[in-house]
């Protein structure tokens, strides 16, 4: 159940480059206003503008696709406000509602029906720059502009694992297991799993399988790349890395929370539909 008898304040985060999503956000404003619900609206691309408005909100409506939800999850830190994704994207693994059913089903969510799903996030700390970031999908460390492979030394809980020569290394959550990790050949984890995926991307003459690591694991990645490397956070933020920079990745103390009205086993039907496994 949502933590209040009736939701009184809602945040609307929309994809600014999808015209239908922008128009739909205006329709939502009218819908909420007619019910006396306070709201604020912001482009999901303007995370710093949205954060000051988040306090006191009881629900976030994410209007777009999975990429919009990734941004919404970062905006809600550290408040843990539940998110409802309304799909205007492609796959929509994390979204809860289709656009055409949203106005019929939103009253259930606004009145507190349904259940809350919690998903693990990652904390990525750039040691040389004294910066930390929290992401829902994944952290990628690897080559930037050059086609040359990079060397990445991996330590697990302080112990040396291997030094990869690869395009890069991906550290992903269960949520990220259906994103870049899946495209790179990794396994699919249930979204409520707390384990960490460590996966090399195009490794050369070395271990080419993903590792599933326990929740308490701390992964340290050290980059050796004089010709340029970078760290990508959720595929949406990129920061350049210098030779011998280190990135520490662990499970975040923050979680992403989603308000659901679908059955608790929805994920399996979602896989079948979105990955088109069903035999016709």
Order of alpha helices (4+ residues) and beta strands (2+ residues): beta-alpha-beta-alpha-beta-alpha-beta-beta-alpha-beta-beta-beta-beta-beta-beta-alpha-beta-beta-beta-beta-beta-beta-alpha
